[in-house]
């Protein structure tokens, strides 16, 4: 999936608890109760799973409804 589309999808799925961004050098960040940084989207999702399993479960439910 295109990284811009991935970013938009993650922003939609994890709001309002988390703000998902990607900087000019490609670092993915999630800002919420804590700041998470990862070099790729898979790493970011893994860290989100650890930091906020409820948010990840909610995002998965939203995707399953579609």
N, C-alpha and C positions, 0 to 999 in steps of 0.2 A: 504494500500500500504506500502511496505517496506520503512523504513525511509531513507535508502541510495538511493533508487530509487526516492523518493520524493525530496531529496536534489538535485540530478542530474537534475531532471525535472525543479525545480525552478531555478537552476543556468542557465539552458538553456533559460527559458522563460523571465527572468528578466535582462539578460545581454544586453548591457554593463553598463546600469545605476546603477544596484545594484549587489553587490557581496553577495550571500547567503551562510552562513556557519552554521555548528552545532558543538558545542564544546564537549569536553569529558564528561561533566556532563549533556548534553542534551539540552542546551540553544540554541535556534535558533536565528541567527542574520542576519540582512540585512544592509550592509554598502553601502550608496549612498550619496545623498545630506545630509542625516542625518543618525545616527546610530539607528537601531531598534533592540530591544531584546525581546524575548518572550519565555515562557516555553514550548510552543507547536506550531506546524505548523499552526493551526487554528488562534492562536493569532498573529502569524507573518503575515499571510495573511490579517487579519483585520487591523493591523497597517499599512501594505503596502497600503491597500485600502484608508486609511485616508491620509497617507503621499504622495502618488503618484497615484491618481486614473487613470491617463493616462497609467501608466505602467501596472496596473492591467487589464485595458481594452485591452491593446495591447496583454497581455498574454492570455486573454480569446479569442481574435480573432485568435491567433496562434493555440490554441487548437481546435477551431471550424473548422479550415481549414483542420484538419487531419481526 
